[in-house]
Amino acid sequence: MFIITKEELEHMSEAQLRALYHSIIADLVRRNLSAAHCPLTSISLANIQAVLRRKQVLRPCPPRF
C-alpha cells in the first residue's frame, strides 16, 4: 500500500472522494483489518477527509430567501 497525498486528490469531486474513502474502508473490512493496523492507510484516509472538508468549506452556499 502507498499513501494517497492531498495533491493527488485535489482533482476529484466530493462524490469521488467519498467513494474512494468507502472503497478503502470496505477493503479493510474484507481483509479483516482496521485502519489502526495499517498506518499508511490511516494517513490516506485522513488526507481524503481533509480534502473533503476543504471542498465543503469552499462550496458556495445557495442564497437564502
Buried (B, 14 or more C-beta within 10 A) or exposed (E): EEEBEEEEBEEBEEEEBEEBBEEBBEEBEEEEEEBEEBEEBBBBBBBBEEBBEEBEEEEEEEEEE
